[in-house]
């Protein structure tokens, strides 16, 4: 329990000081169980969502190995045959050598 000082209202009347409860009735002991369950559910949900996002980022980096691929362009090759053999060695890595997607790399180079 605490003591509340007196104060003036906006209309000019004075309210006498009095003792009050330190906790409001809306935050009583009977609501603590519900709050605890809600807090646990939110914590569990956050833990699950964080673990799923880290799993998906790990599996995404394993399936997409383009980050480990060397950067090659058609300008790095003198003939189309060199570009084609490089493209055939790893089509996922060197897919930028085949601009139209027909399976032939650097079609503008001489054979």
C-alpha positions, -999 to +999 in steps of 0.1 A: +000+000+000+012+035-007+001+070-001-011+092-029-007+129-025-035+153-031-039+170-064-060+195-083-084+184-111-087+204-143-120+220-131-101+234-101-114+211-073-089+195-049-087+158-043-076+148-009-046+125-006-053+089+004-038+054+006-039+032-024-030-004-034+003-006-051-010-032-076-040-027-098-068-052-097-063-061-134-028-075-126-038-099-099-022-132-089-048-152-107-037-138-141+000-148-136-006-183-148-020-172-181+008-147-186+034-174-179+018-197-205+017-169-230+053-161-224+064-197-228+044-201-260+060-170-275+095-182-265+089-216-280+075-201-312+106-178-315+130-207-309+112-228-336+112-200-362+148-192-356+159-229-360+139-232-392+154-201-407+190-213-400+182-247-413+169-233-446+198-210-451+223-239-445+205-262-470+202-234-495+239-229-495+245-266-500+222-270-529+233-237-546+270-240-550+273-209-573+290-190-545+321-213-548+321-211-586+348-191-604+335-162-625+339-169-662+326-149-691+328-156-729+357-130-730+379-154-710+380-179-739+395-177-773+374-204-790+339-217-786+352-252-780+371-241-749+340-224-735+319-254-743+342-278-725+342-255-694+304-252-696+300-290-699+322-296-669+297-279-646+266-265-662+253-250-629+285-231-623+289-217-658+253-212-668+261-176-677+282-189-706+249-201-723+229-169-726+199-184-745+198-217-726+201-240-756+232-259-743+257-242-765+281-219-747+295-186-761+279-190-796+295-158-808+331-172-805+349-188-834+349-226-834 
